[in-house]
């Protein structure tokens, strides 16, 4: 969360820094997904708990991925006409 906060409030002229921060967030998110999956496989959390967390982590991953893509291609719009 710290990296996403820093990236969000970084000045526009320091875009490269933002991309690096978002990449760091994505890496941490992937590690968290792995740990949650391992906890589920080890029966430390229930199926329902795993499902609830996994859906939220996927949503966050989509948001971060979209943010990173928009920073990688600033001239490309996110929508088509």
Backbone as CSV, one residue per row, in Angstrom:
resi,resn,N_x,N_y,N_z,CA_x,CA_y,CA_z,C_x,C_y,C_z
1,UNK,0.820,-1.193,0.000,0.000,0.000,0.000,0.864,1.257,0.000
2,UNK,1.978,1.184,0.690,2.866,2.337,0.743,3.347,2.716,-0.655
3,UNK,3.741,1.721,-1.443,4.223,2.000,-2.800,3.130,2.581,-3.682
4,UNK,1.910,2.086,-3.552,0.824,2.626,-4.371,0.504,4.061,-3.963
5,UNK,0.593,4.349,-2.681,0.362,5.710,-2.193,1.415,6.664,-2.758
6,UNK,2.677,6.237,-2.676,3.774,7.061,-3.191,3.607,7.279,-4.696
7,UNK,3.296,6.219,-5.416,3.127,6.333,-6.868,1.983,7.270,-7.221
8,UNK,0.895,7.177,-6.487,-0.273,8.004,-6.780,0.041,9.495,-6.639
9,UNK,0.846,9.841,-5.639,1.106,11.247,-5.370,2.435,11.751,-5.936
10,UNK,3.111,10.934,-6.752,4.347,11.368,-7.407,3.998,12.338,-8.536
11,UNK,4.836,13.343,-8.721,4.591,14.333,-9.768,4.631,13.683,-11.142
12,UNK,3.864,14.230,-12.080,3.754,13.655,-13.425,5.091,13.568,-14.146
13,UNK,5.982,14.507,-13.902,7.262,14.497,-14.609,8.198,13.390,-14.117
14,UNK,7.815,12.691,-13.082,8.601,11.570,-12.556,7.880,10.250,-12.829
15,UNK,7.348,10.130,-14.042,6.540,8.976,-14.423,7.291,7.658,-14.286
16,UNK,8.553,7.621,-14.646,9.330,6.383,-14.568,9.326,5.847,-13.138
17,UNK,9.456,6.740,-12.190,9.407,6.357,-10.782,8.068,5.700,-10.451
18,UNK,6.987,6.256,-11.003,5.656,5.707,-10.759,5.565,4.275,-11.265
19,UNK,6.054,4.047,-12.467,5.982,2.708,-13.051,6.745,1.716,-12.182
20,UNK,7.909,2.119,-11.689,8.691,1.244,-10.817,7.940,0.949,-9.523
21,UNK,7.270,1.931,-8.963,6.501,1.731,-7.730,5.335,0.780,-7.980
22,UNK,4.642,0.958,-9.107,3.515,0.086,-9.424,4.006,-1.340,-9.663
23,UNK,5.139,-1.489,-10.342,5.698,-2.826,-10.558,6.012,-3.489,-9.223
24,UNK,6.494,-2.709,-8.288,6.782,-3.220,-6.952,5.487,-3.663,-6.266
25,UNK,4.424,-2.896,-6.421,3.122,-3.250,-5.843,2.608,-4.555,-6.443
26,UNK,2.769,-4.705,-7.745,2.302,-5.911,-8.423,3.078,-7.125,-7.928
27,UNK,4.372,-6.981,-7.734,5.184,-8.079,-7.205,4.719,-8.469,-5.806
28,UNK,4.514,-7.492,-4.949,4.047,-7.763,-3.589,2.672,-8.418,-3.620
29,UNK,1.797,-7.963,-4.499,0.474,-8.562,-4.628,0.580,-10.026,-5.051
30,UNK,1.463,-10.322,-5.996,1.643,-11.710,-6.432,2.172,-12.599,-5.305
31,UNK,3.057,-12.055,-4.486,3.549,-12.805,-3.329,2.399,-13.055,-2.354
32,UNK,1.576,-12.057,-2.138,0.428,-12.211,-1.243,-0.543,-13.269,-1.771
33,UNK,-0.795,-13.266,-3.078,-1.656,-14.294,-3.680,-1.088,-15.682,-3.417
34,UNK,0.228,-15.818,-3.577,0.884,-17.103,-3.338,0.722,-17.536,-1.880
35,UNK,0.923,-16.616,-0.943,0.802,-16.950,0.471,-0.624,-17.332,0.846
36,UNK,-1.591,-16.635,0.299,-2.998,-16.967,0.573,-3.326,-18.336,-0.003
37,UNK,-2.839,-18.607,-1.203,-3.056,-19.910,-1.825,-2.428,-21.028,-0.991
38,UNK,-1.239,-20.785,-0.503,-0.553,-21.767,0.335,-1.311,-21.994,1.637
39,UNK,-1.838,-20.938,2.216,-2.638,-21.069,3.441,-3.892,-21.894,3.182
40,UNK,-4.512,-21.692,2.034,-5.707,-22.465,1.681,-5.361,-23.937,1.463
41,UNK,-4.287,-24.182,0.714,-3.873,-25.563,0.460,-3.492,-26.275,1.752
42,UNK,-2.948,-25.542,2.710,-2.591,-26.115,4.011,-3.765,-26.166,4.971
43,UNK,-4.951,-25.820,4.460,-6.188,-25.826,5.239,-6.132,-24.914,6.471
44,UNK,-5.398,-23.819,6.320,-5.338,-22.823,7.380,-6.469,-21.810,7.265
45,UNK,-7.037,-21.698,6.063,-8.206,-20.854,5.843,-9.247,-21.672,5.094
46,UNK,-10.496,-21.315,5.287,-11.603,-22.061,4.667,-11.728,-21.721,3.184
47,UNK,-12.523,-22.534,2.485,-12.785,-22.267,1.070,-13.421,-20.893,0.887
48,UNK,-14.364,-20.550,1.757,-15.055,-19.267,1.667,-14.079,-18.113,1.888
49,UNK,-13.221,-18.232,2.888,-12.233,-17.182,3.146,-11.301,-17.024,1.946
50,UNK,-10.861,-18.150,1.411,-9.971,-18.113,0.253,-10.659,-17.445,-0.934
51,UNK,-11.903,-17.839,-1.170,-12.647,-17.263,-2.293,-12.806,-15.750,-2.126
52,UNK,-13.178,-15.316,-0.937,-13.375,-13.887,-0.683,-12.092,-13.093,-0.917
53,UNK,-10.992,-13.601,-0.383,-9.715,-12.896,-0.513,-9.211,-12.955,-1.955
54,UNK,-9.315,-14.113,-2.595,-8.809,-14.281,-3.958,-9.513,-13.331,-4.929
55,UNK,-10.807,-13.175,-4.785,-11.560,-12.261,-5.665,-11.077,-10.831,-5.473
56,UNK,-10.882,-10.431,-4.237,-10.426,-9.064,-3.967,-9.011,-8.840,-4.486
57,UNK,-8.145,-9.839,-4.319,-6.777,-9.706,-4.815,-6.752,-9.626,-6.340
58,UNK,-7.617,-10.363,-7.009,-7.701,-10.291,-8.472,-8.171,-8.911,-8.921
59,UNK,-9.147,-8.360,-8.207,-9.629,-7.012,-8.526,-8.504,-5.984,-8.380
60,UNK,-7.767,-6.087,-7.290,-6.652,-5.169,-7.058,-5.602,-5.342,-8.149
61,UNK,-5.331,-6.578,-8.531,-4.369,-6.847,-9.596,-4.786,-6.212,-10.907
62,UNK,-6.074,-6.274,-11.207,-6.576,-5.641,-12.431,-6.407,-4.131,-12.405
63,UNK,-6.665,-3.545,-11.256,-6.515,-2.093,-11.110,-5.058,-1.688,-11.276
64,UNK,-4.163,-2.406,-10.578,-2.734,-2.082,-10.675,-2.205,-2.320,-12.086
65,UNK,-2.636,-3.400,-12.715,-2.204,-3.682,-14.083,-2.655,-2.606,-15.051
66,UNK,-3.883,-2.161,-14.917,-4.400,-1.084,-15.760,-3.649,0.219,-15.533
67,UNK,-3.338,0.493,-14.294,-2.601,1.700,-13.949,-1.213,1.645,-14.572
68,UNK,-0.551,0.491,-14.462,0.789,0.336,-15.034,0.747,0.491,-16.555
69,UNK,-0.244,-0.130,-17.204,-0.363,-0.005,-18.663,-0.576,1.448,-19.069
70,UNK,-1.381,2.170,-18.303,-1.632,3.575,-18.658,-0.379,4.426,-18.483
71,UNK,0.477,4.066,-17.531,1.725,4.799,-17.348,2.753,4.411,-18.401
72,UNK,2.725,3.142,-18.830,3.645,2.686,-19.873,3.319,3.311,-21.227
73,UNK,2.038,3.573,-21.482,1.577,4.131,-22.761,0.732,5.375,-22.500
74,UNK,1.349,6.480,-22.128,0.557,7.656,-21.746,-0.254,8.261,-22.884
75,UNK,0.154,8.033,-24.130,-0.583,8.617,-25.261,-1.776,7.768,-25.664
76,UNK,-1.776,6.506,-25.277,-2.859,5.608,-25.635,-4.005,5.784,-24.647
77,UNK,-5.194,5.982,-25.159,-6.362,6.144,-24.314,-6.870,4.789,-23.857
78,UNK,-7.526,4.764,-22.716,-8.049,3.516,-22.159,-9.358,3.080,-22.796
79,UNK,-9.901,3.888,-23.662,-11.181,3.538,-24.289,-11.103,3.783,-25.797
80,UNK,-12.008,3.161,-26.505,-12.078,3.364,-27.953,-13.407,4.007,-28.289
81,UNK,-13.432,4.712,-29.396,-14.680,5.373,-29.828,-15.382,4.537,-30.865
